[in-house]
């Protein structure tokens, strides 16, 4: 059986250690070739090399203490997993409020008495020490086994499986503080003299603070997937279709291929199709990232999710549901967000063993303080061991990489850049050379009239209309370029008679009673026409890689025009940006060297490799890589597919062929190459963000675990309260999430945009 992948939603994961355990469980199933679990998305992607049934995967995950459900591909819309995450966030909010209301009196009674002497006197006089202890015991018990029960429900089974996670640390720490306090309250004679202190407020506040951290994490994680949500909401809920000569509104899910869909001004286009009636401008910025609306009329394609600005359109639905471009974009972004970068492998190995190591550290802390600490040794031992358990949450480590990937790839999608997998995001950062195909990538891919030079005494517009009229019957691309130029100028074309085409030479026709000839210099010279007045202009056009065509009326040369595959308007700016980023640029093309070098000179490209076949493009990439350089190739055609697959990173233009897009690692949804420097810059910003997150997560745990253990106490008398440990733990995860969310506002740095027009 061929290799295939399965996506699973995993519930119950809370830290990086959970990721490692789920991966280990999945990898242990027979037939599983590879598994990658993402904490931020709560998903697993499993690569299967044989016909392994889904039940085996779910059973393995359940045995590890988690729950796996298959991801359903329903096209754009709120997924079941997202609904579950929203429900979990709502439940966390309820638990947080309940815990906070119960914890507040405990905190006021205990900490208020310590920090504010009048409060202590008020409690002693009005409540009494015994009643205060009993009330704290009751409220803290309600907190731990009410809102805090989730930590025990998940953490204790993990402990029994000898696979402790963050929930285990919280359950151990809070139950130790609560249990010690219960003994001090109801059986103080069991404890050594002067050690019967209560720490109810620590247990209650720890649960409340960790619930607060989890709730804020859930909200922040929701924002990391905001790009996906935005894409999912681009399609309208209802669609107006024409069936049986009657217009009717139906739900989006009921639209079928072949339906005639009616779109009024200001409405969103629901599905992909082809216009059959009407003319309008369509805002495609949400798909391509390009702000300029494009004109659409009969025969033009339209894409679901775009906005019809003005004018009504009727189009025939060709792709609906999961087959639309928008659904494909969502799948691509989700795949990139759920994938794992090479940098994550080491992090997962560390976090898998981190929780057991923390438990060992907490046990050692307890023993050292019991046997070597000052009086009351047991109290110090308990407080410091609990602080170690609480502060060492590996959540920040587990979230450091996937949250940045989620936000970075989401922001890329908003800019019209689709990373088909996460590895491309990391590989693109290290690009040394960007190699471009020419035709259709750096150039428009179709000939356009670039120049029309007339001799003195001739009216340019009148002559251009006559030339276009003579060329209109011809199907040659150069002829159509001249006709299109006249139409773009708004000229009315007169009638043409006696059309005659000489292959490889030119055409002739009678227009307004005059014989018009358009062709190359050799052919017109053979007709006895003197071209000397225009030869200098023709030579200058040839030097710019433009194809000159002479125009003669009767026997007199009256004009020379040039047709060329013009450089895209943003190509030179894109090349300039790449140079500022320290990236070398190369053009690899099958065109003649003179043409290629002329285009390269206009764009500012460093090196030209011309006159190569498709296989030669792959060989050219290998030559560029011989000195250890990492090469990114940008193309759009079928002949570019081998090079796109062979490059370190292949970038395909979304306007290119399906084969080119399938061969690429990254897809630009528009035809503009400015997306190339944007993609590289965003890749570098995302990897920089990941390094910042990892530094914070590891530095935080490395620095504060010894402090929590009491390392600073002998020299400075400093101890870290479990309450502050819980707050610091939550803060570390929120810092990582907040830092990742900065990528949502990413723009190209001003230093790179010094003089470009992009």
C-alpha positions in Angstrom: 0.0 0.0 0.0 1.2 3.5 -0.8 2.3 5.8 2.0 -0.5 8.2 3.3 -1.1 10.6 6.2 -3.8 10.9 8.8 -4.6 14.0 10.8 -5.9 13.6 14.4 -7.2 16.1 16.9 -5.6 15.3 20.3 -7.3 16.5 23.5 -5.8 16.5 27.0 -2.3 17.9 26.1 -1.0 20.6 28.4 2.8 20.8 28.0 5.7 19.8 25.8 6.0 16.5 27.7 2.6 15.5 26.5 3.7 16.0 22.9 6.6 13.6 23.3 4.3 11.0 24.9 1.7 11.1 22.2 4.3 10.9 19.5 5.9 7.9 21.2 2.5 6.2 21.5 1.7 6.8 17.9 5.1 5.7 16.6 4.7 2.5 18.5 1.7 1.4 16.4 2.6 -1.1 13.7 2.6 0.5 10.3 3.3 4.0 11.5 6.2 5.5 9.6 6.3 8.9 11.3 4.3 11.1 13.7 4.4 14.8 14.5 2.3 16.3 17.3 1.8 20.1 17.6 0.9 21.5 21.1 -0.4 24.8 19.8 -2.9 23.3 17.3 -3.6 20.2 19.3 -3.1 18.0 16.3 -1.1 15.0 15.2 -0.1 14.2 11.7 0.6 10.5 11.3 2.4 9.0 8.2 1.4 5.4 7.6 3.4 3.0 5.5 0.7 0.2 5.7 -3.0 -0.2 6.1 -3.2 0.7 9.8 -6.8 1.2 11.0 -7.8 4.4 12.8 -8.9 2.5 15.9 -5.4 1.3 16.6 -4.1 4.9 16.6 -6.9 6.0 18.8 -6.3 3.1 21.2 -2.6 3.9 21.5 -3.3 7.6 22.2 -5.9 6.6 24.8 -3.4 4.2 26.5 -1.1 7.2 26.8 -3.8 9.1 28.6 -5.2 11.3 25.8 -8.0 11.3 23.3 -7.7 11.2 19.5 -10.4 12.0 17.0 -10.0 12.2 13.2 -9.9 15.6 11.5 -12.8 16.0 9.1 -12.1 17.9 5.8 -15.4 19.8 5.4 -13.9 22.8 3.6 -13.9 26.3 5.0 -15.9 26.5 8.3 -15.4 26.2 12.0 -14.0 22.8 12.6 -15.1 20.4 15.4 -11.7 20.7 17.0 -12.0 24.5 17.0 -15.4 24.2 18.6 -14.0 21.9 21.3 -11.2 24.4 22.0 -13.8 27.2 22.3 -15.8 25.1 24.7 -12.7 24.4 26.7 -11.9 28.1 26.9 -15.4 28.8 28.1 -15.2 26.1 30.8 -11.8 27.4 31.9 -13.4 30.9 32.3 -16.2 29.5 34.5 -13.7 27.5 36.6 -11.5 30.6 36.9 -14.3 32.8 38.2 -15.5 30.1 40.7 -11.9 29.5 41.9 -11.2 33.3 42.3 -14.4 33.9 44.3 -13.5 31.0 46.7 -9.8 32.0 46.9 -10.3 35.7 47.6 -11.6 35.2 51.3 -8.8 32.7 51.9 -6.1 35.1 50.6 -7.6 38.0 52.6 -7.8 36.0 55.9 -4.3 34.6 55.7 -2.1 37.0 53.7 -4.1 40.0 54.7 -3.4 39.2 58.3 0.4 38.8 57.6 0.7 41.9 55.5 -1.7 44.3 57.3 -1.6 44.1 61.2 -5.0 45.8 61.7 -6.5 43.0 59.5 -4.9 40.4 61.8 -6.4 42.0 64.9 -9.8 42.2 63.1 -9.7 38.5 62.2 -8.7 37.5 65.7 -11.4 39.6 67.3 -14.3 38.9 64.9 -13.6 35.6 63.3 -11.1 33.8 65.6 -8.0 31.8 64.8 -9.8 28.5 64.8 -12.8 29.6 62.7 -10.3 31.3 60.3 -8.5 28.0 59.8 -11.7 26.0 59.4 -13.1 28.5 56.9 -9.8 28.4 54.9 -9.8 24.6 55.0 -13.4 24.5 53.6 -12.9 27.0 50.8 -9.5 25.6 49.7 -11.0 22.1 49.6 -13.8 23.4 47.4 -11.2 25.1 45.1 -9.0 22.0 44.8 -11.8 19.5 44.2 -14.0 21.8 42.3 -12.3 24.0 39.7 -8.9 22.3 40.5 -10.2 18.8 40.0 -9.1 18.9 36.3 -5.5 18.8 37.5 -6.1 15.7 39.6 -8.2 14.0 37.0 -5.4 14.3 34.4 -2.3 14.4 36.6 -2.9 11.4 38.9 -3.4 8.9 36.1 -0.3 10.2 34.4 1.6 9.6 37.7 0.3 6.1 37.9 1.5 5.5 34.3 4.9 6.7 35.4 4.5 9.5 32.8 4.0 12.6 34.8 3.0 15.9 33.1 2.3 19.5 34.1 -1.0 18.4 35.7 0.9 16.0 37.8 3.2 18.8 39.1 0.2 21.0 40.0 -1.6 18.1 41.6 1.4 17.1 43.7 2.3 20.7 44.7 -1.2 21.8 45.7 -2.1 18.5 47.4 1.1 18.7 49.4 0.3 22.2 50.6 -3.4 21.3 51.3 -2.6 18.0 53.0 0.1 19.6 55.2 -2.3 22.4 56.2 -5.2 19.9 56.9 -2.9 18.0 59.3 -1.8 21.3 60.9 -5.5 22.2 61.3 -7.0 19.0 62.5 -4.0 16.9 63.9 -1.3 19.4 64.8 0.1 17.0 67.4 1.3 14.8 64.5 3.8 17.5 63.4 7.1 18.5 65.1 6.9 21.4 67.5 6.6 24.9 65.9 5.8 23.4 62.4 2.0 23.4 62.4 1.6 26.2 59.9 -1.2 26.3 57.3 -0.7 27.0 53.6 -4.3 26.9 52.4 -3.8 30.2 50.6 -0.9 28.8 48.7 -2.8 25.8 47.4 -5.9 27.9 46.5 -4.0 30.8 44.9 -1.8 28.3 42.9 -4.9 26.7 41.4 -6.5 30.1 40.6 -3.3 31.5 39.0 -2.7 28.4 36.9 -6.4 28.4 35.8 -5.8 32.1 34.9 -2.7 31.2 32.9 -4.5 28.4 31.1 -7.4 30.6 30.2 -5.2 33.4 28.9 -3.2 30.7 26.9 -6.5 29.4 25.4 -7.5 32.9 24.4 -4.0 33.6 23.0 -3.9 30.3 21.1 -7.3 31.4 19.6 -5.6 34.5 18.3 -2.7 32.5 16.8 -5.2 30.8 14.5 -7.0 34.1 13.7 -5.8 33.9 10.0 -7.4 30.5 9.6 -10.6 31.8 11.1 -10.5 34.8 8.9 -10.1 32.6 5.8 -13.0 30.4 7.0 -15.3 33.3 7.3 -14.7 34.7 3.8 -17.5 32.7 2.3 -21.2 33.9 2.8 -23.7 31.7 4.6 -26.3 31.9 1.9 -26.0 32.1 -1.9 -28.4 33.3 -4.6 -28.6 30.8 -7.5 -30.7 30.6 -10.6 -32.5 27.3 -11.0 -35.4 26.6 -13.3 -35.4 30.2 -14.4 -36.0 31.3 -10.8 -33.7 33.1 -8.5 -33.5 31.7 -5.0 -31.4 32.0 -1.8 -30.0 28.7 -0.6 -27.4 27.7 2.1 -23.8 27.6 0.9 -23.5 23.8 1.5 -26.3 23.2 -1.1 -24.5 24.9 -4.0 -23.7 22.3 -6.7 -21.3 22.3 -9.6 -23.0 23.8 -12.6 -25.3 26.1 -10.7 -25.7 29.7 -11.9 -24.7 31.9 -9.0 -25.8 35.6 -8.9 -23.5 38.1 -7.1 -24.7 41.7 -6.5 -22.5 44.7 -5.8 -20.7 44.5 -2.4 -21.4 40.8 -2.0 -18.8 38.0 -1.5 -18.4 35.4 -4.2 -19.3 32.1 -2.6 -17.5 29.5 -4.7 -15.1 29.2 -7.7 -16.5 29.5 -11.2 -16.5 31.3 -14.6 -18.5 34.5 -15.3 -21.3 34.0 -17.9 -23.0 37.4 -17.6 -22.1 40.9 -16.4 -18.9 43.0 -15.9 -17.5 44.2 -12.6 -14.3 44.8 -10.6 -13.5 42.1 -8.0 -11.3 42.7 -4.9 -9.1 39.6 -4.6 -6.8 40.9 -1.9 -7.9 38.4 0.7 -6.7 35.6 -1.6 -3.7 37.1 -3.4 -2.6 39.8 -0.9 -2.8 42.4 -3.8 -4.9 45.5 -3.1 -5.9 46.5 -6.6 -9.3 45.2 -7.8 -9.3 43.3 -11.1 -11.9 43.5 -13.9 -14.0 40.4 -14.5 -16.4 39.8 -17.4 -17.8 36.9 -19.4 -15.3 34.0 -19.6 -13.1 35.2 -16.7 -12.6 33.1 -13.6 -13.8 34.2 -10.1 -12.7 32.8 -6.8 -14.7 32.1 -3.7 -14.1 34.5 -0.8 -13.4 37.5 -3.0 -15.6 40.6 -3.0 -17.6 41.9 -6.0 -17.1 45.7 -5.8 -19.5 47.1 -8.4 -21.7 45.7 -11.1 -23.6 42.4 -11.0 -22.1 39.1 -12.1 -23.6 35.7 -12.9 -21.2 32.9 -12.9 -21.3 29.1 -13.3 -20.1 27.2 -10.2 -17.2 24.9 -11.1 -15.7 24.1 -7.7 -17.6 23.9 -4.4 -17.0 22.7 -0.9 -13.6 21.2 -0.2 -12.6 21.7 -3.8 -12.5 25.5 -3.9 -9.3 27.5 -3.9 -10.2 28.9 -0.5 -10.6 25.4 1.0 -7.2 24.5 -0.5 -5.6 27.5 1.1 -7.0 26.6 4.5 -5.7 23.1 4.1 -2.3 24.3 3.1 -2.1 26.8 6.0 -3.3 24.2 8.5 -0.7 21.7 7.3 2.1 24.3 7.7 0.8 25.3 11.1 0.6 21.6 12.2 4.1 20.6 10.9 7.2 20.5 13.0 10.4 22.3 12.2 13.8 20.6 12.7 14.5 23.0 15.5 11.7 21.5 17.5 13.2 18.0 17.7 15.7 18.9 20.5 13.0 20.8 22.4 10.7 17.8 22.4 13.4 15.5 23.7 14.2 17.9 26.5 10.6 18.5 27.6 9.8 14.7 27.5 12.2 14.2 30.4 11.8 17.6 32.0 8.8 16.8 34.3 10.4 13.7 35.8 13.6 15.6 36.3 11.6 18.4 38.1 10.0 15.8 40.4 13.4 14.5 41.3 14.6 18.0 41.9 11.6 18.7 44.2 12.3 15.5 46.1 16.0 16.4 46.6 15.0 19.9 47.7 12.6 18.5 50.3 15.3 16.1 51.6 18.1 18.7 51.8 15.8 21.2 53.7 14.5 18.5 56.0 18.0 17.3 57.0 20.1 20.4 56.6 17.7 23.3 56.8 17.1 25.7 59.7 14.1 25.3 62.0 11.3 24.8 61.2 13.0 22.5 58.7 9.8 20.6 57.7 8.0 23.8 56.8 10.9 25.1 54.8 11.2 21.8 53.0 7.5 21.7 52.1 7.4 25.3 50.8 10.5 25.0 48.7 9.6 21.6 47.2 6.1 22.9 46.3 7.7 26.0 44.7 10.0 23.8 42.6 7.1 21.7 41.4 5.0 24.7 40.4 7.5 27.0 38.8 9.0 24.3 36.5 6.1 24.2 34.0 7.5 23.2 30.6 4.5 24.8 28.8 6.6 27.7 27.6 9.1 25.3 26.0 6.4 23.3 24.3 4.7 26.5 23.0 7.8 28.3 21.9 8.0 26.9 18.4 4.5 25.9 17.3 2.9 29.2 18.3 5.4 31.2 16.2 4.8 28.8 13.3 1.0 29.3 13.6 1.2 33.0 13.7 3.9 33.3 11.0 2.2 31.1 8.5 -1.1 32.7 9.2 0.4 36.2 8.6 2.0 34.8 5.4 -1.4 33.6 4.2 -2.8 37.1 4.7 0.0 38.4 2.5 -0.7 35.8 -0.2 2.2 33.5 0.7 1.4 29.8 1.4 4.0 27.6 3.0 2.9 24.0 2.1 4.8 22.6 5.0 6.7 24.1 8.0 10.1 22.9 6.9 10.0 25.4 4.0 9.6 28.1 6.6 12.9 27.2 8.2 14.7 26.4 5.0 13.8 29.7 3.3 15.4 31.7 6.1 18.9 30.3 5.0 18.5 31.2 1.3 21.8 32.4 -0.2 20.7 32.5 -3.9 17.3 33.0 -5.5 17.1 31.7 -9.0 14.2 32.9 -11.2 12.7 31.5 -14.3 12.2 34.3 -16.9 9.0 33.9 -18.9 5.8 34.2 -16.8 7.9 34.7 -13.6 10.0 37.8 -14.0 8.1 38.8 -17.2 4.4 38.9 -18.0 4.6 35.7 -20.1 2.8 37.2 -23.1 4.1 39.8 -25.6 3.0 43.4 -25.4 3.6 46.4 -27.6 6.3 48.4 -25.9 7.1 51.0 -28.5 5.4 52.6 -31.6 7.7 55.1 -33.3 6.3 57.0 -36.4 8.1 59.2 -39.0 7.3 62.9 -39.1 4.0 63.8 -40.5 2.2 60.7 -39.4 -0.6 60.6 -36.7 0.3 57.9 -34.2 -3.2 56.9 -33.2 -4.5 56.8 -36.7 -1.6 54.7 -37.9 -1.9 52.3 -34.8 -5.6 51.8 -35.6 -4.7 50.9 -39.2 -2.0 48.5 -38.2 -4.3 46.8 -35.6 -7.0 46.5 -38.3 -4.5 44.8 -40.7 -3.3 42.4 -37.9 -6.7 41.5 -36.5 -7.3 38.5 -38.7 -3.9 37.0 -37.7 -3.6 34.5 -34.8 0.1 35.2 -34.3 0.9 36.4 -30.7 2.8 39.4 -32.0 -0.2 40.4 -34.1 -2.6 40.0 -31.1 -0.2 42.2 -29.0 -0.6 45.0 -31.6 -4.4 44.6 -31.7 -4.6 44.7 -27.9 -2.5 47.8 -27.7 -5.0 49.6 -30.0 -7.9 48.4 -27.9 -6.2 49.5 -24.7 -5.8 53.0 -26.3 -9.5 53.1 -26.9 -9.1 53.2 -30.7 -11.8 52.2 -33.2 -10.5 49.8 -35.8 -11.4 50.3 -39.4 -12.3 47.5 -41.7 -9.5 45.6 -43.5 -9.6 43.8 -46.9 -7.4 41.5 -48.9 -5.6 40.1 -45.8 -2.5 38.0 -46.6 0.0 36.5 -44.3 3.5 35.4 -45.2 4.7 33.0 -42.5 7.8 34.1 -40.7 7.8 37.5 -42.6 4.7 39.6 -42.0 1.2 40.5 -43.2 -0.5 42.8 -45.6 -4.0 44.2 -46.0 -6.0 47.0 -47.5 -7.2 49.6 -44.9 -9.0 52.8 -45.9 -7.9 52.2 -49.5 -4.2 52.0 -48.6 -2.0 48.9 -48.6 -0.6 48.3 -45.1 2.4 46.0 -44.6 3.8 45.0 -41.2 6.8 42.7 -40.9 10.5 42.2 -40.5 13.1 44.4 -42.2 14.3 41.7 -44.6 10.8 41.0 -46.0 9.9 44.7 -46.5 13.2 45.4 -48.1 12.5 42.6 -50.6 9.2 44.4 -51.4 11.4 47.4 -52.5 10.7 49.6 -49.4 13.4 51.9 -48.1 13.8 51.5 -44.3 16.9 53.6 -43.8 14.9 56.4 -41.9 13.9 53.8 -39.2 16.9 51.5 -39.0 18.6 53.4 -36.1 15.4 53.1 -34.0 15.1 49.4 -34.9 18.7 48.8 -33.8 18.1 50.5 -30.5 15.0 48.4 -29.9 16.8 45.2 -30.7 19.5 46.1 -28.2 16.8 46.1 -25.5 15.7 42.6 -26.4 12.6 43.9 -28.2 11.4 42.5 -31.5 11.1 45.4 -34.1 8.4 45.3 -36.7 8.4 47.8 -39.6 5.2 49.4 -40.9 4.7 50.6 -44.5 1.9 52.4 -46.3 1.9 51.5 -49.9 5.6 51.7 -50.7 6.7 54.2 -47.9 8.1 53.2 -44.5 6.1 55.1 -41.8 6.7 53.5 -38.5 8.6 50.9 -36.5 7.0 49.2 -33.5 8.4 46.8 -30.9 6.8 43.8 -29.2 8.4 42.1 -26.1 7.6 40.0 -23.1 7.8 42.9 -20.7 9.4 42.8 -17.2 6.7 42.7 -14.5 6.3 46.1 -12.8 7.5 44.9 -9.4 10.3 42.7 -10.6 13.1 45.3 -10.3 12.0 46.3 -6.8 11.8 42.7 -5.7 15.4 42.1 -6.9 16.6 45.2 -5.2 15.0 44.1 -1.9 16.7 40.7 -2.2 20.1 42.4 -2.7 19.5 44.5 0.5 18.8 41.2 2.3 22.1 39.8 1.2 20.7 37.4 -1.3 22.3 36.8 -4.7 19.9 36.7 -7.7 20.2 34.5 -10.8 18.0 34.0 -13.9 17.7 30.6 -15.5 15.9 30.5 -18.8 15.7 28.6 -22.1 15.6 31.9 -24.0 18.4 33.4 -26.2 21.3 34.9 -24.2 20.8 38.4 -25.7 17.2 38.5 -24.7 17.9 37.1 -21.2 20.7 39.5 -20.5 18.6 42.5 -21.6 15.8 41.5 -19.2 18.3 40.8 -16.4 19.9 44.2 -16.9 16.5 45.9 -16.5 15.8 43.9 -13.4 19.2 44.2 -11.8 19.9 40.4 -11.7 23.4 39.3 -10.8 23.9 36.3 -13.1 22.2 34.9 -16.2 22.1 31.2 -17.2 20.5 31.1 -20.6 19.6 28.6 -23.4 19.0 25.7 -21.0 16.4 22.9 -21.2 14.2 21.9 -18.2 16.7 19.3 -17.2 19.4 21.9 -17.6 17.7 24.1 -14.9 18.2 21.3 -12.4 21.9 21.0 -13.4 22.2 24.8 -13.1 20.8 24.6 -9.5 23.3 21.9 -8.7 26.2 24.1 -9.9 25.0 27.0 -7.8 24.9 24.7 -4.8 28.4 23.3 -5.2 29.9 25.9 -2.9 27.5 25.2 0.0 25.0 27.8 -1.0 21.3 27.2 -0.4 19.2 27.9 -3.5 15.6 28.9 -3.8 14.0 28.5 -7.3 11.0 30.6 -8.4 9.0 29.5 -11.4 5.5 29.0 -12.8 5.4 26.6 -15.8 5.3 22.9 -16.3 9.0 23.0 -17.4 9.8 24.5 -14.0 8.5 21.6 -12.0 11.8 19.6 -11.9 13.7 22.6 -10.8 11.1 23.5 -8.2 11.4 20.0 -6.7 15.2 19.9 -6.9 15.8 23.3 -5.2 16.3 23.7 -1.4 13.1 25.6 -1.5 10.8 25.8 -4.5 8.4 28.9 -4.9 5.6 28.7 -7.4 3.4 31.5 -8.6 -0.2 30.8 -7.9 -1.0 31.9 -11.5 1.2 29.0 -12.8 0.3 25.5 -13.7 -1.0 22.9 -11.2 2.1 20.7 -11.7 4.4 23.6 -10.8 2.4 24.4 -7.7 2.4 20.7 -6.6 6.2 20.6 -7.0 6.8 23.7 -4.9 7.3 24.1 -1.2 5.8 27.6 -1.1 3.1 29.2 -3.3 2.6 32.9 -4.0 -1.1 33.4 -4.7 -0.5 36.3 -7.0 1.6 36.7 -10.1 3.9 39.3 -8.4 7.4 38.3 -7.5 7.5 40.9 -4.6 6.2 37.9 -2.6 9.6 36.3 -2.8 11.5 38.8 -0.6 8.4 39.1 1.6 8.4 35.3 2.1 12.2 35.2 2.9 11.9 38.2 5.3 8.9 36.7 7.1 10.7 33.3 7.4 13.7 35.1 9.0 11.4 37.0 11.4 9.5 33.8 12.4 12.7 31.9 13.1 14.1 34.9 15.0 10.9 34.9 17.0 11.3 31.2 17.8 14.8 31.6 19.0 13.6 34.4 21.3 10.9 32.2 22.7 13.2 29.2 23.2 15.8 31.4 25.0 13.2 32.8 27.3 11.7 29.4 28.1 15.0 27.6 28.8 16.6 30.6 30.6 13.5 31.0 32.7 13.5 27.4 33.9 17.3 27.3 34.3 17.4 30.4 36.4 14.3 30.0 38.6 14.3 26.3 39.6 17.5 26.8 41.7 15.9 30.0 43.2 12.7 28.0 44.0 14.8 25.3 45.6 16.3 27.9 48.0 19.8 28.2 46.5 19.9 32.0 47.4 18.7 31.5 51.0 22.1 30.8 52.7 23.7 34.0 51.2 20.8 36.4 50.8 17.9 34.9 52.8 15.7 34.8 49.7 13.0 32.2 49.2 10.4 32.0 46.4 6.8 31.6 47.6 4.8 28.9 45.8 2.2 31.6 45.1 4.8 33.8 43.3 6.1 30.6 41.6 2.6 30.0 40.1 2.4 33.6 38.9 5.8 33.4 37.3 5.0 30.1 35.7 1.9 31.5 34.0 3.9 34.6 33.0 6.5 32.6 31.1 3.9 30.9 28.9 2.1 34.2 28.3 5.4 35.9 27.4 6.0 33.2 24.7 2.5 33.6 23.3 2.6 37.4 23.4 6.0 37.4 21.6 4.6 35.0 18.9 1.5 37.2 18.4 3.8 40.1 17.4 4.1 38.4 14.1 0.5 39.1 13.3 1.4 42.7 12.6 4.6 41.8 10.6 5.6 44.2 7.8 8.7 44.4 5.7 11.3 46.5 7.8 11.6 50.1 6.7 15.4 49.6 6.2 14.6 47.2 3.3 12.0 49.5 1.8 14.3 52.6 1.4 13.6 53.5 -2.2 11.5 50.7 -3.6 7.9 51.4 -4.7 6.5 48.2 -3.2 
